[in-house]
Amino acid sequence: MSESLHQQIGFLYETRAGDFVRFRADSMDDSIGAIVRTVTAAGAERCEQFRRGLSEEEASTLRLFAMRRTLQARRNASLSLVSEAMDGYALSPKPEDVPWGSWFKGTLFVARSLALDIQMLGDRFAELANPDAVQHCDVDIEAMSRVDTLEQCQITEVTTTYGTGFLKLLVFELVAKAGWLSHRHLAVNEIGYQPTTNLAQVAVNFADSLDASGRLVAGPIEQDQLAATTFSLSVPGSYIPTLGCLSFIAEGVDGGPSFSVVIAELADDADIPSLAAAATDVADQAAIFDARRLIVISAQPSFEESNHPDADVDFHDYEGLALNALQDSTNAQWTPR
């Protein structure tokens, strides 16, 4: 049985499965869900055998499955999907394979919102997981007594034409070494996401239109920061303050040119036209904007060996699509948080 299960879980998700904003159904979810149910039903010893046989890629697949089940549980108010997410985490080979403090706590948050007893979930987790993982689980469950919002789990909720989605928030921890093989935390820098407009819908609109062109495939939409280098040397500092910033990579089809997309909402006092002009002055970039938001397209270098030079991005082909994305960004109900 072990060999057949590992053959099944060896099939990897497509890249788009990691997009929790443009979240789409994937048959892999049910296939892996059946594997998780089969293994966990066989007991702790079987779980340990299964864990030992997982490769790093398979462990990553299992983690993505658990994260996807968490969002699906939120969308469908499903108790069983919460349980599958927790069981997926429990089958992870190493504690570091589980996103403690973020997605794992997010799963606990969703469970609690559905009136599930998260301590009982922790007890089941302890029956299936390895002892090191159980200790991490206990820490996160204890921390939930101080968690009132999903954002405290380093996740925020968005709503687009794809339905409810999740954004993993950027969190940077500054640590210092305190001795041999030890360290201490000095500070945590959390990047906020509080746009006043539906910025996620702008990203969805643009990504969808690029996909529809047949020349590009848009990758997962994620939170980002607006780098000052986007505007050459005309803007001081490392990052431009924003109310929200998202990005994705648009990969060229059949070796065509690729580019990155950054979409940001800026504060009322920002000089967006000047920023757009500065971004456009940078080679291989284009900028499109409205009263509050800025889209910057930047050509991606190709590092693949080829007999042909990198193709230039014809930004005129995409500027109209970007402008339409800005104008059509209100076609999904959304309330700023």
Secondary structure as UniProt FT lines:
FT   HELIX           2..9
FT   HELIX           15..18
FT   HELIX           27..41
FT   HELIX           44..52
FT   HELIX           56..76
FT   HELIX           79..90
FT   HELIX           95..97
FT   TURN            100..102
FT   HELIX           103..113
FT   TURN            114..115
FT   HELIX           118..128
FT   HELIX           131..143
FT   HELIX           144..146
FT   HELIX           150..153
FT   STRAND          155..160
FT   TURN            161..162
FT   STRAND          163..168
FT   STRAND          171..179
FT   TURN            180..181
FT   STRAND          182..190
FT   HELIX           199..213
FT   STRAND          216..218
FT   STRAND          222..223
FT   STRAND          226..227
FT   HELIX           228..231
FT   TURN            232..233
FT   STRAND          239..240
FT   STRAND          244..252
FT   HELIX           253..255
FT   STRAND          259..265
FT   TURN            268..269
FT   HELIX           272..281
FT   TURN            283..284
FT   STRAND          285..289
FT   STRAND          293..299
FT   HELIX           316..327
FT   TURN            328..330
//
